[in-house]
Amino acid sequence: MKVSIIGGGGLVGSMAAYALHLGKIASHICILDANAQVAEGVALDILQGTSLVADQRVTAGTIEKDIPDSHTVVITAGLRRKPEESRLDLINRNVDLFLGLLAQVKAAGLKPTTNLVVVSNPVDILTHLAVERSGLDWRRVIGLGTQLDTARLNSHLARRLSLPATQVRALILGEHGDSMVPIWSSATVAGLPLAHWPGYTPTLEREVFEETKTAGATMIKLKGGSGFAVGVSIREVVESLLLDSRKVLPVSSLQQGLYGIRDICLSVPTVVGSGGARDQVEVAISPREHVALGNSARVLRDILEQVRARLSGKPVVAVAPAAAATAPAQTPSAPQASAERTVPRQAWQAR
Ligand SMILES: NC(=O)c1ccc[n+]([C@@H]2O[C@H](COP(=O)([O-])OP(=O)(O)OC[C@H]3O[C@@H](n4cnc5c(N)ncnc54)[C@H](O)[C@@H]3O)[C@@H](O)[C@H]2O)c1
């Protein structure tokens, strides 16, 4: 099955392509990028290893030629922050880029059975706009959401507690951003409650979550951006779509009322398989986590309102320049009056 990656010449897109290559599930990986030469280079570089990995076609392509017969389209194209640029300006530039790409993808002839996986930030907002404008059923539009954040949380917990990372199971739900919600109430190690694991303390919990929440900014500082972990996170979602694995993944999709949330895209446990987001799952979480999830939805709704106001030509509420983050996920603040609303700085906007 063919997977096309728009933005595949960049760090995230090329890592996703490489992870898919090593996964041996996609039969055709197609790299698309505004920088056609880099796309050609990434495709050729991966292709040169196929004789050692799998019988795959790896090509560079164009939206017009390659989207119509793609099983899954992954969008990783994005822009970097300019010096002195406000947070809302960066969101708006990414929204404009994304809507332009979406229009091109639609015009190329997107089949109703194609899956669209949105990775570019702000991922929950762009996923929402893709649901509204792609013409695809909402189930076919999946944002990477908190899939990477969840992977990071488990890996960091495993490192701190000297555990095998694949046996740590803790979820992050909500926004891929500062209001993300760690779900400690259901966290386990090898099927046993994490809260009772030797060495596990509330301090460790706080520290590991903080490390996870700031991981994007740390990656930007250390090496220019996230690559390897986001690549395998994308692979997990794409392979579940391709194989109809029906894995329950913390990905972003249009909420239908579970956890009291609807008409906004954010991450809840989602069954991913043939047909896309086959089901969203509500399981009991603690009352604090429930409230924090509602807060996450509110934060996203505020940003979406600002984006929509600009797109519809209405005046946009001024956005404060400082980097004050939102309230901690576990202690949601009361909703602010709209004139005081700010668009929170997110890790992905640090560069
Ligand atoms: N959702 C997540 O968990 C997550 C994690 C990491 C990064 N991201 C996001 O992924 C995006 C990409 O990050 P990156 O580090 O790869 O950036 P990058 O700058 O390395 O790559 C972006 C690529 O997009 C391409 N591009 C720009 N405009 C294009 C267009 N109109 N058509 C086709 N290609 C176009 C660029 O040429 C570039 O190759 C960003 O929005 C980033 O914030 C999301």
The ligand as an SDF file (V2000), in Angstrom:
LIG
                    3D

 44 48  0  0  0  0  0  0  0  0999 V2000
    2.6210   16.3510   16.0680 N   0  0  0  0  0  0  0  0  0  0  0  0
    3.8000   16.0980   16.5930 C   0  0  0  0  0  0  0  0  0  0  0  0
    3.9430   15.3020   17.5500 O   0  0  0  0  0  0  0  0  0  0  0  0
    5.0170   16.7910   16.0080 C   0  0  0  0  0  0  0  0  0  0  0  0
    6.3000   16.4860   16.4720 C   0  0  0  0  0  0  0  0  0  0  0  0
    7.3910   17.1380   15.9060 C   0  0  0  0  0  0  0  0  0  0  0  0
    7.1940   18.0910   14.9040 C   0  0  0  0  0  0  0  0  0  0  0  0
    5.9330   18.3690   14.4860 N   0  0  0  0  0  0  0  0  0  0  0  0
    5.6670   19.3610   13.4440 C   0  0  0  0  0  0  0  0  0  0  0  0
    6.0300   18.7960   12.1830 O   0  0  0  0  0  0  0  0  0  0  0  0
    6.2670   19.8770   11.2640 C   0  0  0  0  0  0  0  0  0  0  0  0
    7.5770   19.6370   10.5260 C   0  0  0  0  0  0  0  0  0  0  0  0
    8.6700   19.7250   11.4050 O   0  0  0  0  0  0  0  0  0  0  0  0
   10.1700   19.5020   10.8420 P   0  0  0  0  0  0  0  0  0  0  0  0
   11.0740   19.5490   11.9970 O   0  0  0  0  0  0  0  0  0  0  0  0
   10.1850   18.3240    9.9360 O   0  0  0  0  0  0  0  0  0  0  0  0
   10.3720   20.8100    9.9690 O   0  0  0  0  0  0  0  0  0  0  0  0
   11.3490   20.9630    8.7350 P   0  0  0  0  0  0  0  0  0  0  0  0
   11.4950   22.4150    8.5020 O   0  0  0  0  0  0  0  0  0  0  0  0
   12.5640   20.1140    8.9130 O   0  0  0  0  0  0  0  0  0  0  0  0
   10.5120   20.3150    7.5190 O   0  0  0  0  0  0  0  0  0  0  0  0
    9.3860   20.8930    6.9890 C   0  0  0  0  0  0  0  0  0  0  0  0
    9.3560   20.5150    5.5200 C   0  0  0  0  0  0  0  0  0  0  0  0
    8.1440   20.9990    4.9670 O   0  0  0  0  0  0  0  0  0  0  0  0
    8.4340   21.4000    3.6430 C   0  0  0  0  0  0  0  0  0  0  0  0
    7.3850   22.2850    3.1450 N   0  0  0  0  0  0  0  0  0  0  0  0
    7.1260   23.5670    3.5190 C   0  0  0  0  0  0  0  0  0  0  0  0
    6.0950   24.0450    2.7780 N   0  0  0  0  0  0  0  0  0  0  0  0
    5.7010   23.0450    1.9650 C   0  0  0  0  0  0  0  0  0  0  0  0
    4.6780   22.9150    0.9780 C   0  0  0  0  0  0  0  0  0  0  0  0
    3.8460   23.9230    0.6820 N   0  0  0  0  0  0  0  0  0  0  0  0
    4.5790   21.7400    0.3080 N   0  0  0  0  0  0  0  0  0  0  0  0
    5.4010   20.7090    0.5970 C   0  0  0  0  0  0  0  0  0  0  0  0
    6.3930   20.7770    1.5080 N   0  0  0  0  0  0  0  0  0  0  0  0
    6.5200   21.9290    2.1810 C   0  0  0  0  0  0  0  0  0  0  0  0
    9.7830   22.0800    3.7540 C   0  0  0  0  0  0  0  0  0  0  0  0
   10.4310   22.1750    2.4740 O   0  0  0  0  0  0  0  0  0  0  0  0
   10.4960   21.1380    4.7110 C   0  0  0  0  0  0  0  0  0  0  0  0
   11.2200   20.1300    4.0180 O   0  0  0  0  0  0  0  0  0  0  0  0
    6.2470   21.1590   12.1100 C   0  0  0  0  0  0  0  0  0  0  0  0
    4.9870   21.7520   11.9940 O   0  0  0  0  0  0  0  0  0  0  0  0
    6.4660   20.6440   13.5190 C   0  0  0  0  0  0  0  0  0  0  0  0
    5.9810   21.5330   14.4810 O   0  0  0  0  0  0  0  0  0  0  0  0
    4.8430   17.7400   15.0120 C   0  0  0  0  0  0  0  0  0  0  0  0
  1  2  1  0
  2  3  2  0
  2  4  1  0
  4  5  1  0
  4 44  2  0
  5  6  2  0
  6  7  1  0
  7  8  2  0
  8  9  1  0
  8 44  1  0
  9 10  1  0
  9 42  1  0
 10 11  1  0
 11 12  1  0
 11 40  1  0
 12 13  1  0
 13 14  1  0
 14 15  2  0
 14 16  1  0
 14 17  1  0
 17 18  1  0
 18 19  2  0
 18 20  1  0
 18 21  1  0
 21 22  1  0
 22 23  1  0
 23 24  1  0
 23 38  1  0
 24 25  1  0
 25 26  1  0
 25 36  1  0
 26 27  1  0
 26 35  1  0
 27 28  2  0
 28 29  1  0
 29 30  1  0
 29 35  2  0
 30 31  1  0
 30 32  2  0
 32 33  1  0
 33 34  2  0
 34 35  1  0
 36 37  1  0
 36 38  1  0
 38 39  1  0
 40 41  1  0
 40 42  1  0
 42 43  1  0
M  CHG  2   8   1  16  -1
M  END
$$$$
